[in-house]
Amino acid sequence: MTTIEKDILESLNDLDRAVKSLGTPTPKPDLQSIFARLDRLTDSLSPQADPNLLHYLHKKSYEKARLFLEGRDAENARGGCSRD
């Protein structure tokens, strides 16, 4: 896994935690900053990065991207587009 991929996985885990905290009385997380970070990291990936990862990130399929980076791509359900 590349450094950028590790940073993406960390950001995806941050997003997962932030979304789970929405139902708690804690201050609301800044989801926009997490999305902006994911966009920046996605843009910095090499065009030769795994096509599935690129597809998931460009389509904002963040749960699928997280599972892919965790080596759990087989758990990803088929989506509605031809690549999923």
C-alpha positions in Angstrom: 0.0 0.0 0.0 1.4 3.4 -1.0 1.6 6.4 1.4 -1.3 8.1 -0.4 -3.4 4.9 -0.1 -2.6 4.8 3.6 -3.6 8.4 4.0 -6.9 7.7 2.1 -7.6 4.7 4.3 -7.0 6.9 7.4 -9.3 9.6 6.0 -12.0 7.0 5.2 -11.8 5.7 8.8 -12.1 9.3 10.0 -15.2 9.7 7.9 -16.7 6.5 9.2 -16.1 7.6 12.8 -17.5 11.0 12.1 -20.7 9.7 10.5 -21.2 7.3 13.5 -20.8 10.2 15.9 -23.7 12.2 14.2 -26.2 10.5 16.5 -24.5 11.5 19.7 -24.7 14.7 21.6 -21.1 15.6 20.8 -20.4 18.6 18.5 -21.1 17.8 14.9 -18.0 16.7 13.0 -16.7 18.7 10.0 -17.6 16.3 7.2 -16.7 18.9 4.5 -13.1 19.0 5.6 -12.9 15.2 5.4 -14.5 15.1 2.0 -12.1 17.9 0.8 -9.1 15.8 2.1 -10.4 12.7 0.3 -10.8 14.7 -3.0 -7.2 16.0 -2.7 -5.8 12.6 -1.9 -7.8 11.0 -4.8 -6.5 13.7 -7.2 -2.9 12.9 -6.1 -3.2 9.2 -6.9 -1.3 8.0 -9.8 -3.3 7.2 -13.0 -1.7 3.7 -12.7 -3.4 3.1 -9.3 -5.7 0.2 -9.1 -8.7 0.9 -11.4 -11.2 -0.4 -8.8 -9.9 2.0 -6.2 -9.9 4.9 -8.6 -13.5 4.0 -9.6 -14.7 3.8 -6.0 -13.1 7.1 -5.1 -14.3 9.0 -8.2 -17.8 7.7 -7.6 -17.6 8.6 -3.9 -18.2 5.0 -3.0 -16.2 5.5 0.2 -17.3 2.3 2.0 -16.3 0.3 -1.0 -12.9 2.1 -1.2 -12.4 1.4 2.5 -13.1 -2.3 2.1 -10.8 -2.4 -0.9 -7.9 -0.8 0.9 -8.5 -3.1 3.9 -8.1 -6.1 1.5 -11.8 -6.9 1.8 -12.9 -6.1 -1.7 -14.7 -9.4 -2.0 -17.2 -8.1 0.6 -18.2 -5.2 -1.8 -21.7 -5.7 -3.2 -22.2 -5.2 -6.8 -23.4 -1.7 -7.6 -25.6 -0.3 -10.3 -22.8 0.7 -12.8 -21.1 -1.6 -15.1 -17.8 -1.6 -13.2 -19.2 -2.5 -9.8 
